[in-house]
Amino acid sequence: MLARLPRPAAILFALLMLAVTAWCFSVTPPPIKTAKKGGYTDARLYHDISAQVAQGKPYHQAAAELHRAHHYPLKPFFTMRPPTEIEITAIIGWKGFQKLCIVMLVAGIFTWAIAHEGRLTGIERFLAGAAIAAGGTAVSSDWLMALQEYPAGLCIAVAFAGVIGWPRQWWYVVPALGAALFIRELALPFALLALAYAGWNRRWVEVGVWATLIAAWGVFMAIHAQLAMAQTLPGDIKSQGWHAMQGFSGFLKAVIYTTPLQRLPLHWALFGATLPLAGWLALGGREGVFANVLVWGYAIMIAMFSRPDTFYWGAIMNPWYLVGYALLPRAMVQLYWAMQGQRRAEVAPLPAV
């Protein structure tokens, strides 16, 4: 997309990148909020719920009791997570679930490494797979996998590669995204965008399949809502809401603290977290539109609605957001030539399907 910028717009974009870089190395954003050392955490909550479900207690009852006991909100109903992950771990255990996440990570590495053959160079495809692998290091902790955003993000990584790399293979993309959606409702923007994208490309069978998936999820959530609200009591805590409006720094912190970037000094981490946004702009054609609407859409959602204590929303973009690093050199070449008034190095769009 950068390759198509007029020369004045390319120069303006370069100046914007310099301004953002200066901002990253000068700003000190408010810290995230985490549980006190030794305190009760979200991951502990989900492990405890799973243990009770494994002993035979119904999910919604177990979740409500533990939410209430540890002062977690129960209003509105979606403060109680969908039961998918907990029901699975109650059967196969957290180590078993961790193995499933590792399978999804390997699938993500594989699909990103080969899905763009003929459009990206071998080095770029290798780096894309490496980016998925680096972001996916969270699977080494079954404790982190209790945060539903992590396994959902792994499923999205597989689906994302398929949508923009193998558009005719939607039959495998839909189940991958379906798994993400039923684990964590934050995957819904992807499903809606995939539905719109299939319609844009006039793939009507695929449109029907996406619509069916979303409808099935809607029924699932309606049942979940009914069961969750049946467990609430008048004195239960109400959520403080999702309107913190943290802005760009809120998005960057969410990326930093859910990826290996958290090991860097803060200013370097902020800078590192911005770079994939530019990298994704290297993609051209309709696939580029899809990818950038998805990436920027999630960035805006997190910036607007997440709170300092919900920084883990960033995991919904991990590890696929980091593929932007693999595309960054091409994006910078595009920007250079656009500033010269020429067009080079654009990723060719896929042939019409």
Contacts in CASP RR format, 6 or more apart in sequence:
PFRMAT RR
TARGET T0000
AUTHOR 0000-0000-0000
METHOD contacts of the structure
MODEL  1
MLARLPRPAAILFALLMLAVTAWCFSVTPPPIKTAKKGGYTDARLYHDIS
AQVAQGKPYHQAAAELHRAHHYPLKPFFTMRPPTEIEITAIIGWKGFQKL
CIVMLVAGIFTWAIAHEGRLTGIERFLAGAAIAAGGTAVSSDWLMALQEY
PAGLCIAVAFAGVIGWPRQWWYVVPALGAALFIRELALPFALLALAYAGW
NRRWVEVGVWATLIAAWGVFMAIHAQLAMAQTLPGDIKSQGWHAMQGFSG
FLKAVIYTTPLQRLPLHWALFGATLPLAGWLALGGREGVFANVLVWGYAI
MIAMFSRPDTFYWGAIMNPWYLVGYALLPRAMVQLYWAMQGQRRAEVAPL
PAV
1 281 0 8 1.000
1 282 0 8 1.000
1 283 0 8 1.000
1 284 0 8 1.000
1 285 0 8 1.000
1 288 0 8 1.000
1 289 0 8 1.000
1 292 0 8 1.000
2 10 0 8 1.000
2 13 0 8 1.000
2 278 0 8 1.000
2 281 0 8 1.000
2 282 0 8 1.000
2 331 0 8 1.000
2 334 0 8 1.000
2 335 0 8 1.000
2 338 0 8 1.000
3 282 0 8 1.000
3 284 0 8 1.000
3 334 0 8 1.000
3 337 0 8 1.000
3 338 0 8 1.000
3 343 0 8 1.000
3 344 0 8 1.000
3 345 0 8 1.000
3 346 0 8 1.000
4 284 0 8 1.000
4 338 0 8 1.000
4 343 0 8 1.000
4 346 0 8 1.000
5 13 0 8 1.000
5 335 0 8 1.000
5 338 0 8 1.000
6 338 0 8 1.000
6 341 0 8 1.000
7 338 0 8 1.000
7 339 0 8 1.000
7 340 0 8 1.000
7 341 0 8 1.000
9 338 0 8 1.000
10 335 0 8 1.000
10 338 0 8 1.000
10 339 0 8 1.000
10 341 0 8 1.000
11 339 0 8 1.000
13 335 0 8 1.000
14 335 0 8 1.000
14 339 0 8 1.000
17 278 0 8 1.000
20 274 0 8 1.000
21 271 0 8 1.000
21 274 0 8 1.000
24 252 0 8 1.000
24 267 0 8 1.000
24 270 0 8 1.000
24 271 0 8 1.000
24 272 0 8 1.000
24 274 0 8 1.000
25 267 0 8 1.000
25 270 0 8 1.000
25 271 0 8 1.000
26 267 0 8 1.000
27 249 0 8 1.000
27 270 0 8 1.000
28 266 0 8 1.000
29 249 0 8 1.000
29 250 0 8 1.000
29 252 0 8 1.000
29 253 0 8 1.000
29 270 0 8 1.000
30 246 0 8 1.000
30 249 0 8 1.000
30 308 0 8 1.000
31 308 0 8 1.000
32 253 0 8 1.000
32 257 0 8 1.000
32 308 0 8 1.000
32 309 0 8 1.000
32 311 0 8 1.000
33 307 0 8 1.000
33 308 0 8 1.000
33 309 0 8 1.000
33 311 0 8 1.000
34 41 0 8 1.000
34 309 0 8 1.000
35 41 0 8 1.000
35 42 0 8 1.000
40 70 0 8 1.000
42 146 0 8 1.000
42 147 0 8 1.000
42 312 0 8 1.000
43 143 0 8 1.000
43 144 0 8 1.000
43 146 0 8 1.000
43 147 0 8 1.000
45 66 0 8 1.000
45 67 0 8 1.000
45 70 0 8 1.000
45 72 0 8 1.000
46 81 0 8 1.000
46 85 0 8 1.000
46 86 0 8 1.000
46 146 0 8 1.000
46 147 0 8 1.000
46 148 0 8 1.000
47 94 0 8 1.000
47 143 0 8 1.000
47 146 0 8 1.000
48 66 0 8 1.000
49 59 0 8 1.000
49 62 0 8 1.000
49 63 0 8 1.000
49 66 0 8 1.000
49 86 0 8 1.000
50 86 0 8 1.000
50 89 0 8 1.000
50 90 0 8 1.000
50 93 0 8 1.000
50 94 0 8 1.000
50 146 0 8 1.000
51 90 0 8 1.000
52 62 0 8 1.000
52 65 0 8 1.000
52 66 0 8 1.000
53 59 0 8 1.000
53 62 0 8 1.000
53 86 0 8 1.000
53 87 0 8 1.000
53 90 0 8 1.000
54 89 0 8 1.000
54 90 0 8 1.000
54 91 0 8 1.000
54 93 0 8 1.000
59 83 0 8 1.000
59 86 0 8 1.000
59 87 0 8 1.000
60 80 0 8 1.000
60 83 0 8 1.000
60 224 0 8 1.000
60 227 0 8 1.000
60 228 0 8 1.000
60 230 0 8 1.000
60 231 0 8 1.000
61 231 0 8 1.000
63 80 0 8 1.000
63 81 0 8 1.000
63 83 0 8 1.000
63 86 0 8 1.000
63 228 0 8 1.000
63 231 0 8 1.000
64 74 0 8 1.000
64 80 0 8 1.000
64 228 0 8 1.000
64 231 0 8 1.000
64 232 0 8 1.000
66 72 0 8 1.000
67 73 0 8 1.000
67 74 0 8 1.000
67 79 0 8 1.000
67 80 0 8 1.000
67 236 0 8 1.000
68 74 0 8 1.000
68 233 0 8 1.000
68 236 0 8 1.000
71 237 0 8 1.000
72 79 0 8 1.000
72 237 0 8 1.000
73 79 0 8 1.000
73 236 0 8 1.000
73 237 0 8 1.000
73 238 0 8 1.000
73 239 0 8 1.000
73 240 0 8 1.000
74 80 0 8 1.000
74 228 0 8 1.000
74 231 0 8 1.000
74 232 0 8 1.000
74 233 0 8 1.000
74 236 0 8 1.000
74 237 0 8 1.000
75 232 0 8 1.000
75 236 0 8 1.000
75 237 0 8 1.000
75 238 0 8 1.000
75 239 0 8 1.000
76 238 0 8 1.000
76 239 0 8 1.000
77 224 0 8 1.000
77 225 0 8 1.000
77 228 0 8 1.000
77 229 0 8 1.000
77 232 0 8 1.000
78 185 0 8 1.000
78 221 0 8 1.000
78 225 0 8 1.000
78 228 0 8 1.000
79 239 0 8 1.000
80 224 0 8 1.000
80 228 0 8 1.000
80 231 0 8 1.000
81 148 0 8 1.000
81 184 0 8 1.000
82 148 0 8 1.000
82 182 0 8 1.000
82 183 0 8 1.000
82 184 0 8 1.000
82 185 0 8 1.000
82 220 0 8 1.000
82 221 0 8 1.000
82 224 0 8 1.000
83 224 0 8 1.000
84 182 0 8 1.000
84 183 0 8 1.000
85 97 0 8 1.000
85 146 0 8 1.000
85 148 0 8 1.000
85 151 0 8 1.000
85 183 0 8 1.000
88 97 0 8 1.000
88 100 0 8 1.000
89 96 0 8 1.000
89 97 0 8 1.000
89 146 0 8 1.000
92 100 0 8 1.000
94 142 0 8 1.000
94 143 0 8 1.000
94 145 0 8 1.000
94 146 0 8 1.000
95 142 0 8 1.000
96 142 0 8 1.000
97 142 0 8 1.000
97 145 0 8 1.000
97 151 0 8 1.000
98 139 0 8 1.000
98 142 0 8 1.000
98 145 0 8 1.000
100 151 0 8 1.000
101 139 0 8 1.000
101 145 0 8 1.000
101 150 0 8 1.000
101 151 0 8 1.000
101 154 0 8 1.000
102 139 0 8 1.000
104 151 0 8 1.000
104 154 0 8 1.000
104 155 0 8 1.000
104 157 0 8 1.000
104 158 0 8 1.000
104 176 0 8 1.000
105 132 0 8 1.000
105 133 0 8 1.000
105 136 0 8 1.000
105 139 0 8 1.000
105 154 0 8 1.000
105 157 0 8 1.000
105 319 0 8 1.000
107 158 0 8 1.000
107 176 0 8 1.000
108 129 0 8 1.000
108 132 0 8 1.000
108 154 0 8 1.000
108 157 0 8 1.000
108 158 0 8 1.000
108 161 0 8 1.000
109 129 0 8 1.000
109 132 0 8 1.000
109 133 0 8 1.000
111 157 0 8 1.000
111 158 0 8 1.000
111 161 0 8 1.000
111 162 0 8 1.000
111 166 0 8 1.000
112 125 0 8 1.000
112 128 0 8 1.000
112 129 0 8 1.000
112 131 0 8 1.000
112 132 0 8 1.000
112 157 0 8 1.000
112 161 0 8 1.000
112 320 0 8 1.000
112 323 0 8 1.000
113 125 0 8 1.000
113 126 0 8 1.000
113 128 0 8 1.000
113 129 0 8 1.000
114 125 0 8 1.000
115 161 0 8 1.000
115 162 0 8 1.000
115 164 0 8 1.000
115 165 0 8 1.000
115 166 0 8 1.000
116 124 0 8 1.000
116 125 0 8 1.000
116 128 0 8 1.000
116 164 0 8 1.000
116 165 0 8 1.000
116 347 0 8 1.000
117 125 0 8 1.000
119 165 0 8 1.000
119 347 0 8 1.000
119 348 0 8 1.000
119 350 0 8 1.000
120 128 0 8 1.000
120 326 0 8 1.000
120 327 0 8 1.000
120 330 0 8 1.000
120 347 0 8 1.000
124 326 0 8 1.000
124 327 0 8 1.000
124 329 0 8 1.000
124 330 0 8 1.000
125 326 0 8 1.000
127 325 0 8 1.000
127 326 0 8 1.000
128 323 0 8 1.000
128 326 0 8 1.000
128 327 0 8 1.000
129 323 0 8 1.000
129 326 0 8 1.000
130 326 0 8 1.000
131 319 0 8 1.000
131 322 0 8 1.000
131 323 0 8 1.000
131 324 0 8 1.000
131 325 0 8 1.000
131 326 0 8 1.000
132 157 0 8 1.000
132 319 0 8 1.000
132 320 0 8 1.000
132 322 0 8 1.000
132 323 0 8 1.000
133 319 0 8 1.000
134 259 0 8 1.000
134 260 0 8 1.000
134 319 0 8 1.000
134 322 0 8 1.000
135 259 0 8 1.000
135 260 0 8 1.000
135 318 0 8 1.000
135 319 0 8 1.000
135 322 0 8 1.000
136 154 0 8 1.000
136 318 0 8 1.000
136 319 0 8 1.000
137 260 0 8 1.000
138 144 0 8 1.000
138 145 0 8 1.000
138 150 0 8 1.000
138 258 0 8 1.000
138 315 0 8 1.000
138 318 0 8 1.000
139 145 0 8 1.000
139 150 0 8 1.000
139 154 0 8 1.000
144 150 0 8 1.000
145 151 0 8 1.000
147 312 0 8 1.000
147 315 0 8 1.000
148 183 0 8 1.000
148 184 0 8 1.000
149 184 0 8 1.000
149 186 0 8 1.000
149 258 0 8 1.000
149 312 0 8 1.000
149 313 0 8 1.000
149 314 0 8 1.000
149 315 0 8 1.000
149 316 0 8 1.000
149 318 0 8 1.000
150 258 0 8 1.000
150 315 0 8 1.000
150 318 0 8 1.000
151 180 0 8 1.000
151 183 0 8 1.000
151 184 0 8 1.000
152 179 0 8 1.000
152 180 0 8 1.000
152 181 0 8 1.000
152 183 0 8 1.000
152 184 0 8 1.000
152 186 0 8 1.000
152 187 0 8 1.000
152 315 0 8 1.000
152 316 0 8 1.000
153 180 0 8 1.000
153 187 0 8 1.000
153 315 0 8 1.000
153 316 0 8 1.000
153 317 0 8 1.000
153 318 0 8 1.000
153 319 0 8 1.000
153 320 0 8 1.000
154 319 0 8 1.000
155 176 0 8 1.000
155 177 0 8 1.000
155 178 0 8 1.000
155 179 0 8 1.000
155 180 0 8 1.000
155 183 0 8 1.000
155 187 0 8 1.000
156 176 0 8 1.000
156 177 0 8 1.000
156 180 0 8 1.000
156 187 0 8 1.000
156 190 0 8 1.000
156 316 0 8 1.000
156 320 0 8 1.000
157 319 0 8 1.000
157 320 0 8 1.000
158 173 0 8 1.000
158 176 0 8 1.000
159 173 0 8 1.000
159 174 0 8 1.000
159 176 0 8 1.000
159 177 0 8 1.000
159 180 0 8 1.000
159 190 0 8 1.000
159 194 0 8 1.000
160 190 0 8 1.000
160 291 0 8 1.000
160 294 0 8 1.000
160 320 0 8 1.000
161 320 0 8 1.000
162 169 0 8 1.000
162 170 0 8 1.000
162 172 0 8 1.000
162 173 0 8 1.000
163 170 0 8 1.000
163 173 0 8 1.000
163 194 0 8 1.000
163 197 0 8 1.000
163 287 0 8 1.000
163 290 0 8 1.000
164 283 0 8 1.000
164 287 0 8 1.000
164 288 0 8 1.000
164 290 0 8 1.000
164 291 0 8 1.000
165 287 0 8 1.000
165 350 0 8 1.000
166 173 0 8 1.000
167 201 0 8 1.000
167 203 0 8 1.000
167 350 0 8 1.000
167 353 0 8 1.000
168 353 0 8 1.000
170 198 0 8 1.000
170 203 0 8 1.000
170 206 0 8 1.000
170 209 0 8 1.000
173 194 0 8 1.000
174 209 0 8 1.000
174 210 0 8 1.000
174 213 0 8 1.000
177 187 0 8 1.000
177 190 0 8 1.000
177 191 0 8 1.000
177 194 0 8 1.000
177 213 0 8 1.000
178 187 0 8 1.000
178 191 0 8 1.000
178 213 0 8 1.000
178 217 0 8 1.000
180 187 0 8 1.000
180 190 0 8 1.000
181 187 0 8 1.000
181 188 0 8 1.000
181 190 0 8 1.000
181 191 0 8 1.000
181 213 0 8 1.000
181 214 0 8 1.000
181 217 0 8 1.000
182 217 0 8 1.000
182 220 0 8 1.000
184 316 0 8 1.000
185 217 0 8 1.000
185 221 0 8 1.000
186 313 0 8 1.000
186 316 0 8 1.000
187 316 0 8 1.000
188 214 0 8 1.000
188 217 0 8 1.000
189 294 0 8 1.000
189 297 0 8 1.000
189 298 0 8 1.000
189 301 0 8 1.000
190 294 0 8 1.000
191 210 0 8 1.000
191 213 0 8 1.000
191 214 0 8 1.000
191 217 0 8 1.000
192 214 0 8 1.000
193 290 0 8 1.000
193 293 0 8 1.000
193 294 0 8 1.000
194 210 0 8 1.000
195 207 0 8 1.000
195 210 0 8 1.000
195 211 0 8 1.000
195 214 0 8 1.000
197 286 0 8 1.000
197 290 0 8 1.000
198 204 0 8 1.000
198 206 0 8 1.000
198 207 0 8 1.000
198 210 0 8 1.000
199 206 0 8 1.000
199 207 0 8 1.000
200 286 0 8 1.000
201 286 0 8 1.000
201 352 0 8 1.000
201 353 0 8 1.000
203 353 0 8 1.000
240 307 0 8 1.000
241 307 0 8 1.000
242 305 0 8 1.000
242 306 0 8 1.000
242 307 0 8 1.000
242 310 0 8 1.000
243 304 0 8 1.000
243 305 0 8 1.000
244 305 0 8 1.000
244 306 0 8 1.000
244 307 0 8 1.000
244 308 0 8 1.000
245 303 0 8 1.000
245 304 0 8 1.000
246 253 0 8 1.000
246 303 0 8 1.000
246 304 0 8 1.000
246 306 0 8 1.000
246 307 0 8 1.000
246 308 0 8 1.000
247 303 0 8 1.000
247 304 0 8 1.000
248 303 0 8 1.000
249 270 0 8 1.000
250 302 0 8 1.000
250 303 0 8 1.000
250 306 0 8 1.000
250 308 0 8 1.000
250 311 0 8 1.000
251 299 0 8 1.000
251 300 0 8 1.000
251 302 0 8 1.000
251 303 0 8 1.000
251 306 0 8 1.000
252 269 0 8 1.000
252 270 0 8 1.000
252 273 0 8 1.000
252 274 0 8 1.000
253 308 0 8 1.000
253 311 0 8 1.000
254 302 0 8 1.000
254 306 0 8 1.000
254 311 0 8 1.000
254 312 0 8 1.000
254 313 0 8 1.000
254 314 0 8 1.000
254 317 0 8 1.000
255 261 0 8 1.000
255 273 0 8 1.000
255 314 0 8 1.000
255 317 0 8 1.000
255 318 0 8 1.000
255 321 0 8 1.000
256 262 0 8 1.000
256 264 0 8 1.000
256 266 0 8 1.000
256 269 0 8 1.000
256 270 0 8 1.000
256 273 0 8 1.000
257 311 0 8 1.000
257 312 0 8 1.000
257 314 0 8 1.000
258 311 0 8 1.000
258 312 0 8 1.000
258 314 0 8 1.000
258 315 0 8 1.000
258 317 0 8 1.000
258 318 0 8 1.000
259 273 0 8 1.000
259 318 0 8 1.000
259 319 0 8 1.000
259 321 0 8 1.000
259 322 0 8 1.000
261 269 0 8 1.000
261 272 0 8 1.000
261 273 0 8 1.000
262 269 0 8 1.000
264 272 0 8 1.000
275 324 0 8 1.000
275 325 0 8 1.000
275 328 0 8 1.000
276 295 0 8 1.000
276 321 0 8 1.000
276 322 0 8 1.000
276 323 0 8 1.000
276 324 0 8 1.000
276 325 0 8 1.000
276 328 0 8 1.000
277 295 0 8 1.000
277 296 0 8 1.000
277 299 0 8 1.000
277 324 0 8 1.000
278 328 0 8 1.000
278 331 0 8 1.000
278 332 0 8 1.000
279 324 0 8 1.000
279 325 0 8 1.000
279 327 0 8 1.000
279 328 0 8 1.000
279 330 0 8 1.000
279 331 0 8 1.000
280 288 0 8 1.000
280 291 0 8 1.000
280 292 0 8 1.000
280 295 0 8 1.000
280 323 0 8 1.000
280 324 0 8 1.000
280 327 0 8 1.000
280 331 0 8 1.000
281 292 0 8 1.000
281 331 0 8 1.000
281 334 0 8 1.000
282 327 0 8 1.000
282 328 0 8 1.000
282 330 0 8 1.000
282 331 0 8 1.000
282 334 0 8 1.000
282 345 0 8 1.000
282 346 0 8 1.000
282 347 0 8 1.000
283 291 0 8 1.000
283 292 0 8 1.000
283 327 0 8 1.000
283 347 0 8 1.000
284 346 0 8 1.000
284 347 0 8 1.000
284 348 0 8 1.000
284 349 0 8 1.000
285 349 0 8 1.000
286 349 0 8 1.000
286 350 0 8 1.000
287 347 0 8 1.000
287 349 0 8 1.000
287 350 0 8 1.000
288 347 0 8 1.000
288 349 0 8 1.000
295 317 0 8 1.000
295 321 0 8 1.000
298 316 0 8 1.000
298 317 0 8 1.000
298 321 0 8 1.000
299 317 0 8 1.000
302 313 0 8 1.000
302 314 0 8 1.000
302 317 0 8 1.000
306 313 0 8 1.000
306 314 0 8 1.000
327 347 0 8 1.000
330 345 0 8 1.000
330 347 0 8 1.000
333 344 0 8 1.000
333 345 0 8 1.000
334 343 0 8 1.000
334 344 0 8 1.000
334 345 0 8 1.000
334 346 0 8 1.000
337 343 0 8 1.000
337 344 0 8 1.000
337 345 0 8 1.000
END
